[in-house]
Amino acid sequence: MSNILTSINKQGPVILVSKDISWVFPSGYGYLAGYLKENGEDVKILFRPEDKSLYRELVKKIIELKPLVVGFGTLYPDLQPTKKIIELLNEAGRNFPVVIGGQMVSPTPEFAVEVTGADIGVIGEGEIILYNLVKALRNDNDISTVKGLVINKGKEKILTGLGEYIEDLSNLPQIPYELFPSTEWLSIGKLLVTAPQPHHQYANRSANIHGGRGCPFNCNFCYHHSRARCRPVKDILDDVKKLKKKFRVNHVTFDDDLAILSPRRAKELAEGMLKIKNLEYSTTIRMDILEKIDDETLMQMKKSGLRHLNIEVESGSQRILDIIDKRITVNQIINGFKRLKKVGILPNASIMIGQYTETNEDVQKSMDLMLQVIKIDKNVNWGCSITTPFPGSKLYSLCFEKGIFKNHYDFFHSLNKNQAMSGVTGNLSAMTDKEILDWKEKFKQVRKDERAKAVGKYVCKIETLRIRAQRFNTKLQEKYLDKLPKNIFGNTIKKHITIYMILCKLF
């Protein structure tokens, strides 16, 4: 099928297809939809099911809506399902263009439209660029005049130059939450409660707040497409208050790459959150920034409702930290965990295995660091991933220099085969693939065993019961409760089962 660069549905809606909501609100789609709506566009949000057998049903919905254009986006691993859905849209005889965007496009735009079969790709932040494209399609103008696109003309790919983005984040649009079913993203505690740590609570009604975009640091595994900038704290707090009032939110997560960029920003955020009652929050931080925050401010952060911090530790080897260009020391990491324990802020920490030139000895130092931190604070929640050289990162370039990848398809096929962060997609370490995978499993088991020793058998049994109860609860909901008729009979059964639900909450 030849590419479609105009649309016959000039009055049709703009359809944005998000992956199924899980864990976090899709704020990227929220801002895209918000910008379009504020400029008078009709926008509809559909959700891509995890079950691939349901893709045809999604395609049928899209075709029936007769859209002006359909958009897909987000992270690089989403290229594969996007490719499949576009193929199904082609089979269904679509007569409108498909545009893709996000991190799956910006680092390798020509490849992204080629591999998926999309007609157009948005490079960089998409609010203004997508709206300009929509205007061009509505008015039947030449889309090559729209900056920030890659246009797929078969063998020829046209780059239209740098596009605009929202430089001042105080000008971000309001998210149209009515387009996103709150039943899918608000009661996140029901999902996270199965994790064996006190960071999450069953009754959490949680919302994600956008505090900024980009990151001023240059870790070798990361990719940036625009300069780092922050939203004014006042705007952030206004969003918090609105969500609290509208959805009875009792917990918020600041979901940007680095929400606490400085001690001053930490203090300003804490002072604002102190004034909002009955609300806790979570955010991200670096250990070198934490080191600059004084004890008084750190205590104020705790009092203001800060429940837990997400911290990318990456390694317990100073050599590897330096290779990553992390710009922190192992001592800063250890001291940071001690300070958080002292004030009662719960950390989520992550370790990465398989970094450039990393040896077994380096990984052992990461293991030793994890064990040391568990002794400092038994409630640190440790995650472990395998280094993945995503496009746009320094590691991705190194894979080409070392001959691991000869073209973009090599990484694409390796990622689909091994799954991002779970398998080895491009081994730049001094270890074999098997050694890396063995270390990951060892981390998982040692973390589980050492934490069990730290918290005691009684707590472990309670956690196990809670997880089993919640899993059973979820199956019961999916298999039976959701299928009950919406009449007196169905409602009566639901009321009786509510007693069981309450018992699950008690765990």
PyMOL commands that set and color helices and strands:
alter all, ss='L'
color gray80, all
select helices_A, chain A and resi 27-38+52-64+76-91+109-116+127-138+143-145+169-171+177-179+182-185+189-192+233-247+263-274+287-292+295-303+318-324+330-343+360-376+394-401+408-418+433-455+457-479+481-483+488-506
alter helices_A, ss='H'
color red, helices_A
select strands_A, chain A and resi 14-19+43-48+69-72+98-100+120-122+149-153+156-159+206-209+212-213+229-230+251-254+280-284+306-314+346-353+381-386
alter strands_A, ss='S'
color yellow, strands_A
deselect
rebuild
show_as cartoon
